[in-house]
Amino acid sequence: MAISRWGMAVLISFFTLFPAFGQLQPAAGGAQRVQVPSQDRVGGQTLMLDGWWYAAPDRPVAPVVLMLHGCGGMLNARGEPNLRTKEYAALLNAQGWHALALDSLTPRGEKELCTQRIGTRRTTQNERRFDVLGAVAWLAEQPAIEPGRVALLGWSHGGSAVLAATNLNHPDVARAAVRPRLAVAFYPGCEADVRRGYRASTEALLMLGLADDWTPAAPCQTLATDGPPRVTVLAWEGAYHGFDGTAPVRHRADVPNGVQPGRGVHLGRHPEARHASQQALVGALQRAFAP
């Protein structure tokens, strides 16, 4: 059963010109491999991220959704976008929207963060925020994107990145010139933004599992507001972390974080929450992208 409340946001910018999508080389799975600038700098140089561009069929110019992976990364064992990335890209493309999946880990020499204890990670929400800000600004310069029609979509660690990149309490977010129409986060970790104080830059939708013992729902529920901008929270009884996936619920003893550190966490599908959350996602994007 879903519990809903309201209001949130996203903001972003960075001004750099890069080749148009049509000039880039195709990658696995029908996507095009692209290089996307982060606002992060390594050795004084702009960090370039790997991205996979999924163009909407027969739509040369369309809205776009920037997809942000969780702590496990977005690549499978073959180095290709994983099942979740492809599934959601197909869902978005079917609605006539482009999708860009961004890899924040591989260019930093990381494969996954899930088994790394919070506080020891080198790739934090600061780095993810820089990635989102850079990517949204870059998307705004691409001729394939309808002006102003950009949205964010993140899962878990990527959902937290959605929050970090839409919190006006960060000076770089407040300075950003480009604001996405909508921010959507599946089961993000919300504690950091609760402690910092959260001022949303655009409307947002948070989707949570009330049984989540990895990133608990309660802190995220406190972010709900009627706005403006509005932050809507939907939560499902009995749903664990990763409830929108297809794999059965399992216990991961190798995850050191969570509600009970050292005891592992649970994740896996919840058919009702999966179906309802994907419907809510499409509905929210339809409203956000409406003329």
C-alpha positions in Angstrom: 0.0 0.0 0.0 1.5 3.3 -1.0 1.9 6.3 1.3 2.3 9.7 -0.5 3.4 13.1 0.4 4.7 16.1 -1.6 7.5 18.4 -3.0 11.3 18.6 -4.2 13.8 19.5 -7.0 16.9 19.6 -9.1 19.3 22.3 -10.4 22.4 22.2 -12.4 25.0 23.7 -14.8 28.4 23.9 -16.4 29.2 25.3 -19.8 31.2 23.2 -22.3 30.7 22.2 -25.9 31.3 18.6 -26.9 30.5 16.7 -30.1 26.8 16.0 -30.9 25.5 12.5 -30.2 25.3 11.6 -33.9 29.1 11.9 -34.2 29.8 9.3 -31.4 30.4 5.6 -31.8 27.6 3.0 -31.0 28.1 0.8 -28.0 26.6 -2.5 -26.9 22.9 -3.0 -26.6 21.9 -0.5 -29.3 23.2 2.5 -27.3 25.9 5.0 -28.2 29.0 5.3 -26.0 29.6 8.9 -25.1 32.1 10.9 -23.0 30.4 13.3 -20.5 32.3 16.0 -18.5 31.9 15.9 -14.7 32.5 19.1 -12.7 35.0 17.0 -10.8 38.7 17.6 -11.6 41.6 15.1 -11.3 45.1 16.4 -11.5 43.7 19.8 -12.6 41.9 18.2 -15.5 38.1 17.8 -16.0 37.2 14.2 -15.3 35.4 12.6 -18.3 32.8 10.0 -17.5 31.5 7.1 -19.6 27.9 7.3 -20.6 25.5 5.3 -22.7 23.0 7.2 -24.9 19.7 5.5 -25.6 17.9 7.5 -28.2 14.1 7.4 -28.5 13.0 5.8 -31.8 11.9 8.3 -34.4 12.5 11.2 -32.1 15.5 13.2 -33.2 14.7 15.9 -30.6 13.0 14.8 -27.3 13.2 15.2 -23.5 15.9 13.2 -21.7 16.3 11.4 -18.4 19.7 11.1 -16.8 20.0 7.7 -15.1 22.3 7.3 -12.1 23.4 3.8 -10.9 23.6 2.5 -7.4 26.7 1.4 -5.4 27.1 -1.8 -7.5 27.8 0.3 -10.7 26.0 0.1 -14.0 28.1 -2.4 -15.8 27.8 -6.2 -15.9 30.6 -8.7 -15.9 31.1 -8.2 -19.7 31.5 -4.4 -19.2 28.1 -3.7 -20.7 25.2 -1.8 -19.2 23.4 -4.1 -16.7 19.8 -5.3 -16.9 18.3 -2.5 -14.8 19.9 0.1 -17.1 18.6 -1.5 -20.2 15.2 -2.1 -18.8 14.6 1.5 -17.7 16.1 2.8 -20.9 13.6 0.8 -22.8 10.8 2.0 -20.6 11.8 5.6 -21.1 12.3 5.2 -24.9 8.8 3.6 -25.2 7.4 6.9 -23.9 9.3 8.9 -26.5 12.1 10.1 -24.2 15.9 9.8 -24.6 17.9 8.3 -21.8 21.6 8.8 -20.8 23.1 6.3 -18.3 26.2 7.7 -16.6 29.0 5.6 -15.1 30.6 7.3 -12.2 32.8 4.4 -11.0 34.8 3.0 -13.9 36.6 6.3 -14.8 37.6 6.5 -11.1 39.0 3.0 -11.1 36.1 1.6 -9.0 34.0 -1.5 -9.7 31.5 -1.2 -6.8 31.0 0.6 -3.5 28.5 -1.7 -1.8 31.1 -3.6 0.2 33.0 -0.5 1.2 32.2 0.9 4.6 30.8 4.4 4.6 33.5 6.8 5.6 36.2 4.9 3.7 34.8 5.4 0.2 36.8 7.6 -2.2 33.7 8.1 -4.4 31.3 10.0 -2.3 28.2 12.1 -2.8 30.4 15.1 -3.4 31.9 13.3 -6.5 28.4 12.1 -7.6 27.0 15.6 -7.3 29.8 17.0 -9.5 29.0 14.3 -12.1 25.3 15.2 -12.2 25.9 18.9 -12.4 28.4 18.4 -15.3 26.1 15.9 -17.1 23.0 18.1 -16.9 24.8 21.1 -18.2 26.3 19.1 -21.0 22.9 17.7 -21.9 21.4 21.1 -22.1 23.9 21.9 -24.9 23.0 18.9 -27.1 20.8 19.5 -30.1 18.9 16.2 -29.5 17.4 17.5 -26.3 14.3 19.6 -26.1 15.3 22.8 -24.2 14.6 22.6 -20.5 13.3 19.1 -20.6 15.8 17.2 -18.5 15.0 14.9 -15.6 17.1 12.9 -13.1 16.5 9.2 -12.1 18.7 7.4 -9.6 18.7 4.2 -7.6 20.2 3.8 -4.0 23.6 5.5 -4.1 22.5 7.2 -7.4 19.2 8.2 -5.6 21.3 9.9 -3.0 23.2 11.6 -5.8 19.8 13.0 -7.0 19.3 14.5 -3.6 22.9 15.9 -3.4 22.5 17.5 -6.8 19.2 19.1 -6.0 20.0 20.5 -2.5 20.3 24.3 -2.7 22.4 24.2 0.5 25.3 23.2 -1.7 26.7 26.4 -3.2 27.5 24.7 -6.5 23.9 23.6 -6.8 22.7 27.1 -6.0 24.9 28.6 -8.7 23.9 26.1 -11.4 22.2 27.6 -14.4 20.2 24.6 -15.7 17.4 23.1 -13.6 15.9 19.7 -14.5 12.1 19.5 -14.6 12.0 16.5 -12.1 14.2 14.4 -9.8 13.2 10.8 -9.1 15.0 8.7 -6.5 14.4 5.0 -5.8 15.3 4.0 -2.2 18.0 6.7 -1.6 20.0 7.2 1.5 18.6 10.4 3.0 20.4 10.8 6.3 23.1 13.2 5.0 20.6 15.6 3.5 18.4 15.4 6.6 21.5 16.4 8.7 22.6 19.1 6.3 19.1 20.5 5.8 17.4 20.1 2.5 16.3 22.9 0.2 15.0 21.5 -3.0 15.6 23.1 -6.4 12.9 21.3 -8.4 10.0 18.9 -7.9 10.9 15.4 -6.9 9.6 11.9 -6.3 11.1 9.5 -3.7 10.0 5.9 -3.9 10.8 3.8 -0.8 10.4 0.3 0.7 9.2 0.3 4.3 11.1 -2.9 5.0 14.3 -1.5 3.7 17.2 -2.3 6.1 19.9 -0.9 3.9 18.7 2.7 3.3 15.8 3.1 5.7 12.6 4.9 4.6 12.0 7.1 7.7 14.7 9.8 7.1 13.4 10.2 3.5 9.9 10.5 4.6 10.8 13.6 6.6 11.8 15.3 3.3 8.3 15.2 2.0 6.7 18.7 1.6 3.9 20.4 -0.3 6.5 22.9 -1.5 6.9 24.6 -3.8 8.8 22.8 -5.1 6.9 19.7 -4.1 8.6 16.5 -2.8 6.4 13.5 -3.2 7.1 10.3 -1.2 5.6 6.9 -2.1 6.4 3.9 0.2 5.3 0.3 0.1 4.8 -2.1 3.1 7.0 -5.2 2.9 9.2 -3.8 0.2 13.0 -4.2 0.6 15.9 -2.4 -1.1 15.8 -3.0 -4.8 12.1 -3.7 -4.8 11.8 -2.7 -8.5 14.1 -5.5 -9.7 13.3 -9.0 -10.8 15.5 -11.1 -8.6 14.0 -12.7 -5.4 14.7 -11.3 -2.0 18.1 -12.3 -0.6 20.4 -11.5 2.2 23.8 -9.8 1.5 26.2 -10.4 4.4 29.0 -8.7 2.6 27.4 -5.2 3.0 28.9 -3.5 6.1 26.5 -0.6 6.2 22.7 -0.6 6.7 20.3 -0.3 9.6 22.3 -2.9 11.6 25.9 -2.6 10.5 27.7 -5.9 10.4 24.5 -7.9 10.0 24.1 -7.5 6.3 21.1 -6.3 4.4 18.2 -7.6 2.3 17.3 -6.7 -1.2 15.0 -8.1 -3.9 11.7 -7.7 -5.8 8.3 -6.8 -4.6 5.9 -7.2 -7.5 3.3 -4.7 -6.3 5.9 -2.0 -5.5 7.7 -2.7 -8.8 4.6 -2.2 -10.9 3.3 0.8 -9.0 6.6 2.6 -8.8 7.2 2.3 -12.5 3.7 3.6 -13.2 4.4 6.5 -10.8 7.7 7.2 -12.6 6.1 7.4 -16.0 3.2 9.5 -14.8 5.5 12.0 -13.0 7.7 12.3 -16.1 4.7 12.8 -18.3 3.6 15.7 -16.2 7.1 17.2 -15.9 7.7 17.0 -19.7 4.3 18.4 -20.6 4.5 21.6 -22.7 
